[in-house]
Amino acid sequence: MILLDTHVLVWVAYEDSKLSKTAASAIRRARSSDGIAISDIVIWELAFLFARRILRSQSTVQNAIERLLSHTGVVIKAIDPEIAAIAAQFPEVYPKDPADRIIGATALSEGLPLVTRDERIRDSGLLKTIW
């Protein structure tokens, strides 16, 4: 199983040509074996993107999110006390964005590689990433 960053999930759903060859290959392999996952904070980020019309849909925000999640078949990983604690204690080298911290902490807690294009996350060296 691999964990997807928000932008990667969006690209899987709408613009898979934006994925690197390595990321696309890892996602294909994971889908055919133990699956792809997201942190539950990604759902909030999707709501924000649909509500602000950064992502467009003809339906309600809720329905748009539900369709995207169903279409991609992701497993949703819940935030728990361990993930919250890890996210709060990342060193300064890791991005300060709360969603990025929760996503990274989810990857660490679950022992999953994170598929992300975010150079700040990849360069932090704090978790295994794929791009």
C-alpha positions in Angstrom: 0.0 0.0 0.0 1.1 3.5 -0.7 -0.2 6.9 0.5 -1.1 9.7 -1.9 -0.6 13.4 -1.4 -3.7 15.5 -2.3 -2.4 16.7 -5.6 -1.4 13.2 -6.6 -5.0 11.9 -5.9 -6.4 14.7 -8.0 -4.0 13.8 -10.8 -4.9 10.1 -10.6 -8.6 11.1 -10.9 -8.3 13.8 -13.6 -4.9 14.3 -15.1 -2.7 11.2 -14.8 -0.3 12.7 -17.4 1.0 15.0 -14.7 2.3 12.0 -12.7 6.0 11.1 -13.1 6.6 7.7 -14.7 7.9 6.4 -11.3 4.8 7.6 -9.5 2.4 6.3 -12.1 4.1 2.9 -12.1 4.0 2.7 -8.3 0.3 3.6 -8.3 -0.5 0.9 -10.9 1.5 -1.7 -8.9 -0.2 -0.7 -5.6 -3.7 -0.8 -7.2 -3.1 -4.3 -8.4 -1.8 -5.5 -5.0 -2.6 -3.9 -1.6 -4.1 -0.6 -2.7 -3.7 3.1 -2.5 -4.6 5.2 0.5 -5.0 8.8 1.6 -5.0 10.6 5.0 -8.5 11.7 5.9 -7.4 15.3 5.9 -7.2 15.0 2.1 -11.0 14.9 2.1 -11.0 18.3 3.7 -8.5 19.6 1.1 -10.7 18.2 -1.7 -13.8 20.0 -0.2 -11.8 23.2 -0.2 -10.8 22.7 -3.8 -14.3 22.0 -5.0 -15.9 24.7 -2.9 -13.5 27.3 -4.3 -14.0 25.9 -7.8 -10.3 25.1 -8.2 -11.7 21.7 -9.1 -14.9 21.9 -11.0 -18.0 19.7 -10.7 -21.6 20.0 -11.7 -22.8 18.5 -8.4 -22.5 19.4 -4.8 -19.2 19.5 -3.0 -20.1 16.4 -1.0 -21.2 14.4 -4.2 -18.1 15.5 -6.1 -15.8 14.2 -3.2 -17.8 11.0 -2.9 -17.5 10.4 -6.7 -13.8 11.1 -6.7 -13.1 8.8 -3.8 -15.3 6.0 -5.3 -13.6 6.4 -8.7 -10.1 6.1 -7.3 -10.9 3.4 -4.8 -8.7 4.8 -2.1 -8.5 3.6 1.5 -9.0 6.4 4.0 -6.5 6.5 6.9 -7.9 8.2 10.0 -6.0 10.7 12.1 -5.3 9.2 15.5 -3.3 10.4 18.6 0.0 9.0 17.2 -0.4 10.7 13.9 -1.4 14.0 15.6 1.7 13.8 17.9 4.1 13.0 15.0 2.6 15.9 12.9 3.1 18.3 15.8 6.7 17.3 16.4 8.2 17.4 12.9 11.4 19.4 12.8 11.7 22.8 11.0 13.0 21.1 7.9 9.5 19.7 7.2 6.8 22.0 5.7 4.7 23.9 8.2 1.3 23.4 6.4 -0.9 21.4 8.8 -2.3 19.2 6.0 1.2 18.4 4.8 2.2 17.5 8.4 -0.9 15.2 8.9 -0.3 13.5 5.5 3.4 13.0 6.3 2.7 11.8 9.8 0.1 9.3 8.4 2.8 7.9 6.1 5.2 7.5 9.0 2.7 6.1 11.4 1.4 3.6 8.9 4.8 2.7 7.5 3.8 3.7 4.0 5.7 5.5 1.3 4.2 8.9 0.3 3.7 9.7 -3.4 4.2 13.4 -3.7 5.8 15.9 -6.1 6.3 18.3 -3.1 10.1 18.9 -3.1 10.1 20.2 0.5 8.6 17.0 1.8 10.9 14.9 -0.4 14.0 16.9 0.6 13.2 16.7 4.3 14.4 13.1 4.3 12.0 12.3 7.1 9.9 9.8 5.3 10.1 7.5 2.3 8.7 9.2 -0.8 8.0 8.3 -4.4 8.1 10.6 -7.3 
